[in-house]
Amino acid sequence: MVGLLGKKLGMTQVFDENGRVTPVTVLQIEPNLVVGERTRDKNGYNSVILGAEKGTNISKPVLGQFPDGTEPRKEVVEVRDFDGEYTVGESIGIELFDNIRYVDVVGLSKGKGYQGVMKRHGFSGGRKTHGSKFHRANGSTGLAASPSKVFKGTKMPGRMGHDRVTMQNLQIVRVDQERGVLFIKGSVPGVRQGFVLIKRAKKKG
């Protein structure tokens, strides 16, 4: 497995030699610091802990996980079965994606707050005519004296968005080594300036 932390800058478009346009998401990848590692002998599995973007105002318990002599990082992630051997304190850059064509991107979707059933679950709603009194509500849950409860998982209003989302098999259109920028075809979850985990695609190695 190969993976790095990056920051979503936004979307743009690029043109190929034939003038065809491709919508792309721009991801900024600064060198990731190897904060720690997990070994099979000690922890039961192998992984590498990566950190990105220097952080401030970090509590002492969190500071304790960073090796001596390194500045603390704002975002930390663990990547299991990382390809290659890297020592703690070493940095890994965008050159990791030189020979990779497809990636999976993991991020937090945009939060939409408390929403009703029409926006959250795609309910059709009631009639729009005058006197209906039933327009955007979820209606009856269909439960009375028996079983005298609402079943778990019933589609109702509630918090929407801000969930972990994985976009699979996204194509790398261009890698800009000088600026540390990755151009990926299609959309990526999350807000601008938000962190995402970019991994080599599982289904299209």
QUISULZI-V713909 format. One record per backbone hydrogen bond with DSSP energy under -1.0 kcal/mol. NH is the residue of the N-H (numbers start at 0). CO is the residue of the C=O. If there is no record, write none. Layout:
# QUISULZI-V713909
NH & CO
NH & CO
This chain:
# QUISULZI-V713909
3 & 197
5 & 195
6 & 27
7 & 193
8 & 25
11 & 23
13 & 21
15 & 19
18 & 15
21 & 13
23 & 11
24 & 183
25 & 9
26 & 181
27 & 6
28 & 179
31 & 91
32 & 50
33 & 89
34 & 32
34 & 48
35 & 48
37 & 46
42 & 38
46 & 37
47 & 78
48 & 35
49 & 76
50 & 32
51 & 74
54 & 71
62 & 58
63 & 59
64 & 61
65 & 62
69 & 66
73 & 52
74 & 51
76 & 49
78 & 47
80 & 45
82 & 0
88 & 33
89 & 86
91 & 31
95 & 92
96 & 93
97 & 94
99 & 96
102 & 169
103 & 198
104 & 166
105 & 196
106 & 164
108 & 162
111 & 159
114 & 157
119 & 115
120 & 116
122 & 116
125 & 134
131 & 128
147 & 143
153 & 150
157 & 114
159 & 112
164 & 106
166 & 104
169 & 102
171 & 100
172 & 182
173 & 182
175 & 180
179 & 175
180 & 175
181 & 26
182 & 173
183 & 24
184 & 170
185 & 22
192 & 7
193 & 190
195 & 5
196 & 105
197 & 3
198 & 103
199 & 1
200 & 101
